[in-house]
Amino acid sequence: MFPYIETAIAFALVMLVGSLMVNVIVRILSTLRGQRPDGVQDMLVQLHRGFCAERGVALATPERLRAERAFVDGVLGAPVLHAPDKYDDVLAYEARCKEREAALRAEAAKATDAARAKLLADAEKVCAQVAAMRAKNLNNQIEHIRKGDLLAIIRGASHEVPGVPGVRTLPAAWFGNAHQTSAPPTAEQRDEFQSIDASAVPGVNARDFHDYVQRWFSTAECTVSNLFGKEQRRAAMAVAGLVVVALNLDALQLARDLYHDRALSERLAGRVDELVALGRTLTDKPPEGTPPASMDELRVALEKTTAVLSIEQVPIGWQNSYIAKRWCAYHDDCADVTVLTPTARQLFTDILVWMIGLFAAWLLLSLGAPFWVGVLSNAAGLINMLQTGKGDEHATETTAWSNEHQGRARDSG
Amino acid sequence: MVVRNVAEWIVRRFWGYLPAAPIALFLGMVGYIGFCDPHFPCHAAELDLHLASEAAIPPDRPVATAKVAGIVDTFRYKPTGTEANAGIPYWIFKALPALFKDDPRFANASPGHEWDAFGMFGDADPAMTRASGIPRGMVLADTDVQLPGTVVGIGLKRVAFNCAACHQGEWLDDQDQRHLVDGMPNHSIDTQQFKTFIHDAMKSALFTPERVLEEIDHQLALAGHAALTRWERLVYTGVVTAMRQGDDNTGWMAKRPPNGPGRVDAFSAVKYEVLAVPDDGKLATVDLPSIWHQGNDIRPWHHWDGNTDNSRARNYGSVVGVGGSALSVRGVNVDQVAAWLDSSLGPPAETPFARKAATDPLVVRGKQLFGDLGCAHCHGTYDPATGQVERAADSSYMTSVVVDTDPRRWQAFDPGTAAALDGWGFARGIWPQNAFRPASPGYVPPPLDGIWARAPYLHNGSVPSLRALLTAPEDGAPPPRPAVFYRGSRRYDATTMGWEIAPTERGTGRALFKYDTSLDGNGNGGHAFYVADGDLDAMLAYLGTL
């Protein structure tokens, strides 16, 4: 019974390590791709669009895109979200670029037609550079924004409409300059938007937008989060496939090798607690406010999963694999004399079984690290239970001798 | 930063193709194996840079008739993974002595034997023809990463240390024949001087791509090969530039007394260079130990302060200490050698002096004294016939004891260092949690197997011979141990039971290292256990049999 359990635990452990590898690689890729910052920006755009649609703010596409970009830049460029030195660097860069842009435009105004086009194109390039710099150094640094922070930033960005006390408006660029309102609300409007604010008006108004964000933030966040999760799962499936092929992870052969190599199974089973703990660290949802794992932390975790498999000499990989040796033997060039030369038919069968093994491993890795953490946690409980049982047997054995001795003494007495 | 930007660009650009990547990789692998290289899975996946100069490296060849055991061959000639951070490309290694021929460290070196200046002598192993000409204890290895079941790397051979560098000793007999001993401390190698030289060279204005390429061409011409191609020049220019820009985190060494040959401060190297702990002024310099009989039955704790009982932590930690990384450690080689050290390797049978028989009256008397004077209480009684150590019931064997020897080493391995080292390896999966413990005051008294070959004595190698260690002082006087002596000689002094301590090596005239016991960490006090004059010869005769 024990050999099967140990083999099963060792097998599950290899799958856990493989799944953790997949998990870490997906997180590294998603960090490199900037998926989280993109998600935050998509959420802001979603809120902006929703509000415009609700209030009938109709903008032509280029204007709408410009307005959305201005809103995203305005929110994510808020100084409160960034380290001061980084923020100052961006501002200084922007100031220099804007000077250059202004100079180019001024020059273009005086230039001949032929030269003007080029100067204006150069000025556009400078604008694009500014946008890229801002996106890279400010917007793409924000991986998460809390509702309260967003609301505070919106409120902070608003200003009172000159001459209309009590009505606050937002930066002109956020909704296209034509859609700002400065008129006080009518009585009907007040009745209609009672729940929002007395100063609410149709069109665009800071209080309206503030309220809209308050109502729909969770929904927008949820939508983005679902999309993010879906994309992560798709990436995980692909990366699981990559890991299976790169490591030549043949589940059938692995199970057989682990069953025959008891020492290895025992060594692996001895690392269950350590790897389950790592699995929990990597897969459990971090507490609110905890920053996501840095690239360095992810790199170390990847090193660990790789090192565990290579140091424990888990029989996977291309070199010295069964299929590789059979292939070499088929070509009459295998150093391992224990591997018999297969016929073409046997080799074909081997390759078929190997591919089934790879496919099985891919399915098993696709179950994800949390699944294997759960399996191994339950298995750890089972091991403890069995070992306690073993311990009890030994406990009775240690007293057996004295009991027997006492029994004899009693008999002779 | 550039790498990160490139990686970001690639991921963003090709993200859409990710689902097709596994199939593409599978078809690529199968296609390559099926149509290009059927034996690809049977060898390491090296990226061939097509460097003709690599093929020009003269190959080392084992002497077929020597019949050296496979594990001995692994110990002496197989890489351990130190090339990852400390390897030097072969042709640059060959060029260095000529590039820096005016360096004072090479002042007395004869051409072709420049590395002798660091006690790194050419190999004298009759079982191996080392045509590559690299010193004993160094190996040639491609730059590989040990992935699970698959080794991938770049086909650029680099020179790096392996186990034998520090743990294969040698001695010279009266006919100037060299005798190599596996597992014996290499008391002539000065790894710190070598490391300092390499770092100085990398930062020197003389180490420019132009000069290096010119000298490599010269070396290739000497070996009868064509000069570097344009492609090779481009590759080597990149390599030299990268070496010049490498981190310089070795400044801590200059703030401490030099180690000299046969000594090492491996824990400080890990602490300051790998763990990046701020310099706290501590030092942990020790004499290189012998590594025979490392099994838990004889040595349940490892290192002078017994800071670990974990064989893997000891071995992998050593590789990391001299340039390895978690993914470069060649687990198969290191584990095989470790198993050999833990089970089979014992002290040498051959000695540079006439060893007395165990039944010799002087030896019998010495053994009696060893027990009577209480030596066995701490060191146990090693039996060379069985390779076992007999321990008294209340023995202090391999438990930390304070005998007033220099405390710098055990003080250096404080709880913070232990935790940092422990966490580093655990986070990378190469040793278990709590593999290292902070040192208790004092050092663990080891068994005395092959003690003659372990001179100089005490943990810091501050007493040159057994006679100096055990000779009783005059009343009220300090122990008659030399305050200054010279280390690194390969000539054995059978009278004192230690290496000769003259300023130059007898016969070769090689200048030796002046060891000053007044310097920080070099103290020769403590272990005040002496043998009366009349009994000293008997004690030394007995110790010579172990």
Interface residues (C-beta under 8 A of the other chain):
Chain A: L29 L32 R33 G34 R234 A235 M237 A238 V239 A240 G241 L242 V244 V245 A246 L247 N248 E274 M295 V300 E303 K304 T305 T306 A307 V308 L309 S310 I311 Q313 V314 P315 I316 G317 W318 Q319 N320 S321 I323 A324 K325 W327 C328 H331 D333 C334 A335 L358 W362
Chain B: R4 A7 E8 V11 R12 W15 L18 P19 A21 P22 I23 L25 F26 M29 I33 P38 H39 F40 P41 C42 H43 A44 A45 Q146 L147 P148 G149 T150 V151 R312 A326 L327 V329 G331 V332 D335 F426 A427 R428 G429 I430 P432 Q433
